[in-house]
Amino acid sequence: MIKKVIPFVHNKLKEIITTDDYVVDGTCGNGYDTLFLARLARKVYAFDINEQAIENTQERMNRNRIYNVELINDSHSNLDNYVEEDIKAAVFNLGFLPGSDERYVTKGESTIKAIKIVQEKLVQGGLICLVVYTGKFGGEEESSELLDYVATLDYDKYNVIKYCYYNKEKAPYVIIIEKQI
């Protein structure tokens, strides 16, 4: 059975993350990915520029008695100011918090900066997972910038895949970057 994009990403992350690992949720939103990661990893660094997203994620962590998450109300492009450890995985569910102020939307430039920082901290065999939404405001532009960037990654250092539905216009898709072993 073909998995939808989020279950596909979660399955890939579940394959590699252990309770010894540090991970990043680059866009915590309502905290669903953060909660998923927290149940697998030693510690999650969860970022969002939208204060409402941080509050929503904190509520979700409290309800689930999760204490291994550090919530950071800042751009994922500044993660090197907060994360010192090597990273096993990072997930970026791009776009904006549904039902909130659309001014808080991800942009290609800051996302690529965050990806580059994660690449430097990523352990061999680690993953960067990007869920890309082209139907949102600015989504086509961000998608184009991300695809242009990942196409330049050295094949001897990184494997890059794109997982998408070709028969559904404006459907979200996934980019996974794996640091080679």
C-alpha positions, 0 to 999 in steps of 0.5 A: 500500500502506498503511504501518504506523505506524513506516514511515509516520513514517520516510517523512515524516521522510525527505522533509524532513530534510537533513544540515544539520538538527538533530533530536530523538528524544524517546524513544530506547528501543532506538535504532532511531529514533535510528539512522534520524535519525542517518543523515539529520541533522547531529545527533540529540539523543536523550532517555530517562529509562530508563538501560537505553534510553540504554545500548541506544541507545549500543550501537546507535550504536557498532555502526553507527559513528554519532557525530552523536548526543548521548544524554541520560538525562533527560526529553524535557520538559527538552529546552530545557536541552540543545538550543539549535539550531532543530529540523527534526523531532522523533519521540516513540515513546511508551510504555515500553521493551519488556521493561524496567521499566514505571515508565519510561512516557511520560505526557501531561503531560511529553510535551505539555511537550516538544511545546510546547518543540519547537514553539518551536524548530521551523523552518517546514515542520518536523514533530513525529511522535508514535507513540501506543500506547493498549494500554499502562498509561496509554496511553488517558489519554496518548492523550486528553490528546495529542488534546485538546492538538493539537486546540487548535493554531492551524490558521493555524500548524500542520497536524495529522493523525492516521494510524490503523487504524480496524479494529484495536482498541488499534492504535498511531496517529500524530499529525503536527504540521507547522509551516506555511511 
